Each structure stands twice: as C-alpha cells, then as structure tokens.
Amino acid sequence: MSQRRAKRRRAVMRGEEARRRERARRLRRRIAYATAAFVAVAFVTTGVLAYVTMDPPARSSPAASP
C-alpha cells in the first residue's frame, strides 16, 4: 500500500515539475518576443530619426552650372 502511495506521490511531483518547466519556458519565450519587438522598434525609430534630421542633399540645378 505504501509503495502505491509513494508511486502516486512521485507521479504528482513529476507532473508539478513538468508544469513548472512549461511555465518557465513560456515566460522565457514571452520575454524573448518582447525583447525582439523592442529592438525592432528601437532600430526603426533610430532610422526614422536619422532620416528626418539629416541635411537635405545638395541640389545641382542645370542653371547654376556654367
């Protein structure tokens, strides 16, 4: 009887451990997606700001050249 109880207890512990690992895996994945999204937004923002704040290119008009 005690062997059956011990076996059942080990099975419950395995299930709890599996749930804990799954929860940790989901949390890591969520953090990874959030980090990737943040980095993407930072890169796009940097590019837009660089484009907006850059000096306009020098225009060469045909009338100005001799």
Residue pairs with C-beta under 8 A, 6 or more apart in sequence:
none
